[in-house]
Amino acid sequence: MSAQGKTDQASAPSRREFLKVSLAAGGAMLLAFPAGRALAQGNPAKYVLRPNAFVRIDPTGHVTLIIPQEEMGQGVYTALSQLLADELDVSLDRVTPEAAPPSDAIYGSPMGGGQGTGGSTSIRAFYTALRQVGASARAMLVQAAAAQWHVDPASLRTENGEVIDDAGKRRLGYGALAAAAAKLPAPQDPPLKADKDFKLIGKSVKRLDTPDKVNGKAQYGIDVRMPGLKVAVLMAAPVVGGKVAGVDQAAALKVPGARQVVVLDDIVAVVGDHFWAAKQGLAAASPRWNDGPNATRNSQQILQELEIASRRGVIAKKEGDADKGLSSDPRIDAAYQVPFLAHAPMEPLNFTVHVKNGGCEMWGGSQVQASAQAAAAKVLGVPQEKVVFHNYMLGGGFGRRLDVDMVEKAVRVAQKVEGPVKVMWTREEDMRQDMYRPAYRNVMSASVNSEGRITGWMHRVTGGSVIERMFGPLKNGIDNDALDGATEMPYDVADQRIEYSQAEPRALRMGWWRGVGPNNTVFAIESMIDELAKKAGQDPIAFRLAHLTKNPRLKAVVERAARESDWGKPLPARHGRGICAQRAFGTYMATVAEVSVESDGTVRVRRMTSVVDAGRVVNPDTLASQVQGGLIFGLTAALHGDITIANGRVQQGNFNDYRMMRINEAPRIDVHIIPSREAPGGIGEPGCTAGPPSLINAVAAATGVRLRQLPVDRRILAGRRTV
């Protein structure tokens, strides 16, 4: 998520302005954690104590960490708990993560202001802040023990939830000290542990959320149950801008268990005693639609408009004289294109809503909790505090749940229903009503001289704008989100020009998709670099290293990736290796794909090798898992992902026609982490970004065929169709 993924150093927590303390009923020590917008504005007076804005230490010594970030399979509950527990000096099994309530003011990210999980920012945003909270709490507990024992606090130490006086041979648990500690002022500048003293940070620990996911106790929005709950299955206008033309309500209500038909201007929903009744009732209702102005839109038309728009652009960055370099040396002119993509999370969209008492209560999963609450309030026309939101773990997000359209639709339906109603999307409705990754066209020109140096570079990115849909018209016609990765191209090129051209498909709504801008720009850049290496007659890795003199961290991961992947060792016929080097989301990563291409054009991914410099790593096992999952996600898109339009309608609806990579197709994946003392980088998305370019470069090495458009077209590789 780009809007919340941009670093804002000015909003990082001040070492002197981050903590408030109080004592709760029952003797629990409460520590306020104001890491949000008020803190970014530098106004400590706004840091009021709120019951849910705390790290809580109860009289038994158990710690509850209220976590602003959303757990959607990436392990953030565990990693953030490690940060707190290490500085607090407690074992991880004594920390319970708890989802924060919605509040931009209190729980907004130090990197973006709003409360949200995306852009690979969770660790980057909260690495220092949570350590400060833990260190301050530990100092206060030591101070409380020192006062009780009448000793110098410096003579005491902590270990595993206890303050220890070695000289006096005595110890007290944090629970026994919590009440006294809560009465003390918060330290203004708590010292943080040196890296050598870490017990949890940098260690692979077991995920806190895994046991309940295995035994079935973990709850997602789709699992919500309560007395009197009804289930609604909805269908929205299948064409953007369409309206309801007619519904057979009588037929719907003949279905056993179907109780109510809700007809809105662009939505039909059937409410039933259970999902199957509602689904069958909706099918029987046979909604008819007035498709509106987008009824004739199709993929061919949209892509033709994309090509036309890509012929010119607005300059976003200019260094040196790109035209001079491009005119004086041999050049490559190419267009790299990627398709629309759906998110397809395993948990389809759903929200449970009960409209009552001049507001509503709702249950579900969102990557933007406060925005979801605000969206419900706006639909109802009530103040935001009239909406009670219970946020759940997500069964997949990938950027889809950064939007709030599912909240708006669920509340609109719930307004017509008496009592609580779980509004559900079928898999087909989820896929056909997505906020899609834009289709992008990258028009590029680059030149290379006789010494093998890049002397000119032009990159024009064309596509629909997520930023405009979310936040309004673009400033100066430039979408910096779409250009992410292009304007910070990592290679040494003195003469370059980066441009943007907007082309809205109209029949699809654009949304953030895992990897956002770099999942397009890195594919284009790394494809062009490979083509330039071939033109220069150089090895692809050697060519990259020669152009990374100003980027030592990226150079180091490329060199290591060459060693770990057996780069240069002979391979059988129609086998090849390809590399992707990238700097994205604060992380430096090099990935080598090894593939084979069969005579019918089928691509088999044999092995993936990734070397990662993500700065300081909290949980290496989680990092490796994120890279593995990201690579599979990206490879799936490169091999199969393509959303197409006919008569204004999305053609794909389920995993039979929007394929996922299957277990038997998954490659061996090796992840190597470079130790670093640099600031933490993000890791949720770089793997996804690395998959497609490394795959395409490997295919070119195996076959000599350069694919410039995704997904992979087997007919080209089989020789049945030209590029």
Sequence and secondary structure as in RCSB ss.txt:
>XXXX:A:sequence
MSAQGKTDQASAPSRREFLKVSLAAGGAMLLAFPAGRALAQGNPAKYVLRPNAFVRIDPTGHVTLIIPQEEMGQG
VYTALSQLLADELDVSLDRVTPEAAPPSDAIYGSPMGGGQGTGGSTSIRAFYTALRQVGASARAMLVQAAAAQWH
VDPASLRTENGEVIDDAGKRRLGYGALAAAAAKLPAPQDPPLKADKDFKLIGKSVKRLDTPDKVNGKAQYGIDVR
MPGLKVAVLMAAPVVGGKVAGVDQAAALKVPGARQVVVLDDIVAVVGDHFWAAKQGLAAASPRWNDGPNATRNSQ
QILQELEIASRRGVIAKKEGDADKGLSSDPRIDAAYQVPFLAHAPMEPLNFTVHVKNGGCEMWGGSQVQASAQAA
AAKVLGVPQEKVVFHNYMLGGGFGRRLDVDMVEKAVRVAQKVEGPVKVMWTREEDMRQDMYRPAYRNVMSASVNS
EGRITGWMHRVTGGSVIERMFGPLKNGIDNDALDGATEMPYDVADQRIEYSQAEPRALRMGWWRGVGPNNTVFAI
ESMIDELAKKAGQDPIAFRLAHLTKNPRLKAVVERAARESDWGKPLPARHGRGICAQRAFGTYMATVAEVSVESD
GTVRVRRMTSVVDAGRVVNPDTLASQVQGGLIFGLTAALHGDITIANGRVQQGNFNDYRMMRINEAPRIDVHIIP
SREAPGGIGEPGCTAGPPSLINAVAAATGVRLRQLPVDRRILAGRRTV
>XXXX:A:secstr
 HHHHS  GGGS  TTSS EEEE TTS EEEE   SHHHHTT GGG    TTSEEEE TTS EEEEE S  SSS 
HHHHHHHHHHHHHT  GGGEEEEE  S HHHH  TTTSS    TT HHHHHHHHHHHHHHHHHHHHHHHHHHHHT
S GGG EEETTEEEETTTTEEEEHHHHHHHHHTS   SS     GGG SSTTS    TTHHHHHHT   BGGG  
 TT EEEEEEE SSTT EEEE  HHHHHTSTTEEEEEE SSEEEEEESSHHHHHHHHHHH  EEE GGGTT  HH
HHHHHHHHHTT  EEEEEES HHHHHHHS EEEEEEEE BB    SS  EEEEEEETTEEEEEE  SSHHHHHHH
HHHHHTS GGGEEEEE B S  TTGGGS HHHHHHHHHHTTSSS EEEE  HHHHHHT  BB  EEEEEEEEE T
TS EEEEEEEEEE  HHHHHH S GGG  TTTTTTTTT  S  SSEEEEEEE   SSS B   TTTTHHHHHHHH
HHHHHHHHHHHT  HHHHHHHT TT HHHHHHHHHHHHHTTTTS   TTEEEEEEEEEETTEEEEEEEEEEE TT
S EEEEEEEEEEE SS S HHHHHHHHHHHHHHHHHHHHH  B EETTEE   STTTS    GGG  EEEEEE  
  S     TTHHHHHHHHHHHHHHHHHHS    BSS  HHHHTTSS  
